[in-house]
Amino acid sequence: MCSAFARCVASAILSVGMTAPVAASDLTLPPTIAWSAYPTGTSGYSQAVAIGSVLQNQYRVNLRVVPGRNDIARLAPLRTGHVQFAAGGSEAIYAQEGMLNFGVADWGPTPIRGVVWNISDGCSFTFGTGADAGIAAPADMRGKRLTYVKGAPSLNNASRALLAYAGLTWDDVEIIEVGGYSASIQAIVEGRADAAGGSCNSASFLQVEASPRGLRFVTFPRDDAEAVARVTEILPWYLPHVATEGPTIEPAQGIEVFTSPYPYLVGMADTDADLVYNMVKAIAEQFEEYRDAAPGAQGWAMDRQHFEAAFVPYHEGAARYYKEQGLWSDAAEARQQQNLARQNLLLQAWADYIADPPSDAAFAEGWMNKRATVLQEAGMTVIAERW
């Protein structure tokens, strides 16, 4: 497995100097494409490398996978054009919204566009714990040591949402600050933390399972409607889910958790439409070649693309492919128009706000108040932002 992984990594970074387009059948891609992704060792990075291996084999296209340890590190190169796509998670939504780390003067609402997402048999985010930590239910998190990843508001806000299931907040746990996702998992292994958030099928959790502490996932029963509502009030795009893939999980039984798209491949509104179209087409048409090559890769299947549930508008190039395949419904188009209207509203509100901004000390609070006001006046979901 290790040697195969190494070959995949190598195939993702070779021949970056090529410049002429390469065509296979009626699909045309540039010879080198770059994605930002979660760090090495994560399921998102492994899936990107697996897709890169197929792109190399089928189209002689080299996918450079650029690991980013936090939300800004993944989206900054997308915004500057150093990568064409970002394969992350909820940070795409926070960037659109101009929230958390993106609600600062040099960011603000960002014209992100959805491309294709993964809904795996695992889950996008849950609490993994040391089996010896005495955490079986969400309420058991009280007083425990939970990692807080600096510079990663999407991870930390997801932890906040899962704590809310039991009526808890960050004030009810001991915060262990770490520098990145991988460091978050390592903190459990080293005994410095009791729990960390991550995807159910993340390869990083194998380290916890193999450690003397052992691994246990917290479960979130869906039959507690009030608890579920507390989670979805914070993260409307999170859904109750039964995960059947991941260390310690018995596939026949699964565990009740929440999930959302991860990895969520996104581009910018001005990303070349033909590039986006062909990127989606390659991911769709080569699905059988990579679906078993990395944990969770089966989640890229076209029948798991729930367009009507999206919170970010799709790129025109992606929508073109989905329409050609008969996957784009009237409900999908209605949702697309709602999402475009929301994003445009936020972009205009930001332009108005920064035209005469308050002092630095009051900037973030003033923007969040402005943001909430314009969304409420438009009858749109605000998304709880205080934590």
Phi, psi and omega in degrees: 000318181297317181294322178296319178299316180298321178296323179296316179299315181299319182292338182278349185235002182284156166059041182291348182274355181293149184231336185276142178298153178238133182244143172224120185058229180258021181248125182237126178227153174292159184293337178226129176234145179238133171243142162270154184203175173295167186295166176304145181094346178271160179295325179297317179295316181299321179292320178299317179295320179298317177295321178299321179298320179291320178299322178294314184290321187270327188233001186057036178254133181259121178262113174274120179259114185258107183288137176235127187284344179213180186299314181297319182296333179275324186265336178301314179293335175290315182295325181274353179087009178286336169231153180272337183218155173235130179250088183234231182212231187291348178300334177298322179288317179296325177293317176303317186282345185066042184249162173053233182294348180262001178265037182245167190301325183267011173235264185080177180308135187240133182285068177287149174228133176290147179240298177200149181231170182240122169245100190272175174283349172273229174206161183282329185195129171204178178269121168261138184228160169293132183299340181269005185274352179073032180245108178246324182240159180306323181296337180289353179289342182304127178080356182275165181270112183244134182287145176234116186270113181298133179078013182232072183298331180295318178292315184290324178288329174294319176298318178302317181295318180291326174298323181296336177307319181263012181074021181258164174227180176299336178291343184265000179235165173269120185277127176247106182283135178225163187269354181185175183298313181298322177294330178297314179292319181298330180297328176290313181304319184276359177081011179272346179220158178261332186210154176211150177271145178182175179284145184303322185259020178294131178299335180299327180291342174299329178296321179292316180301321183278349181282165177301336181286327186076171186238140170219133174268141173283140179251152185230085183304134183280349183283354174267090188297323181292321179294317178299318181296326179294326178289310185287343173294325180277319183232085185299339182270002176273139183232143171302144192204149173253114180272131180241005182228131178146160180301138180075352183272126175276115185303324182292335182256315183071177176226145180277122182215195169242158175212166176203174180300126173196123353292152177245105182279123182228160172229192174258162180302327182266009173298138184307126186296322179293322177298314180297314179305311183287332176294314177297317181298317179296316180298321181287312187286335181259015185308314183295338182281336183239355189301331180254011186272348179205149179303129177084358185294340179295344182289352177279358183304146182295332180282002175252011178269096184263082188299327183289349180258001185291151178247359179232138179294148178278151176293146181301326179292322177291314180300325179300316180295314182298323178293318178300327182273001180073023182265345187266112185265175174299323179294323178296318180293321178298317178294321179302314181294323176297316182291322176296318179297319180296313182296318179296321177299315180294319179297319179291320179298321179293316179300318178294320184292314184282351175294331178212068187284156174285185178297162181305319184295330184257002188300306186297315181295319179297320179294317181296325176293318178298315181300311181299320182296312184292324178291317179297317180296331179272000181071028182254154178299132181277321189075119179300129186240355183266136180206000000 
